[in-house]
Amino acid sequence: MPAQWASPTGDALFWYSMPIDTIIVATVDGCPCCGGLEDKLRLAEYRVSRQLCDLEHVEESTYGPGGFSSPEELLGWLKRNRPTENPVFSHGDCCLPNLFAANGAISGFIDLGRSGASDPCQDIALSWRSLRDNLAGRLGLVPAEAEPAVLFDELGICPDWELIRYYVLLDELF
């Protein structure tokens, strides 16, 4: 393992933060892939208008009591609450099943269909959700004794829970 990849906390979740650190430092100058909110909201609108959104595999709180009544209402909220973006190169769906590892290191990525210039919080939000669900034993994996919030420690950031919520909700329409 390269010395610069040694985890300061010794936590295995460090390996999950590596792809985000690797991706978000890439320049987006001249990037031909559109991945920003304008494009994502336009695609979400297309999906909502054609009833292509999966309503069964979503966060429990997304729809129903205390949530949104429909994908149309969620889309309207996303448009009205659109945050300012600070574009970097984004994987677009940075979650555990989309990473390859070999010899104790991340060795590759798959499912780059939603990659492009976007706010780093998109990858951070989807990574956090993937860690939370995978570590809790959802998605068919064995539960693990770890806290997904360690991701923020490894990235050296304080989570912006409103932005994380926004990008998780946006992903509900895909």
Buried (B, 14 or more C-beta within 10 A) or exposed (E): EEEEEEBEEEBEBBBBBBBBBEBBEEEBEEBEBBBBBEBBBEBBBEBBEEEEBEEEEBBEEBBEEEBBEEBBEBBBEBEEEEBEBEBBBBBBBBBBEBBEBEEEEBEEBEBEEBBBBBBBBBBBBBBBBBBBBBBEEEEEEEEBEBBBEBBBBBBEBEBBEEBBBBBBBBBBBB
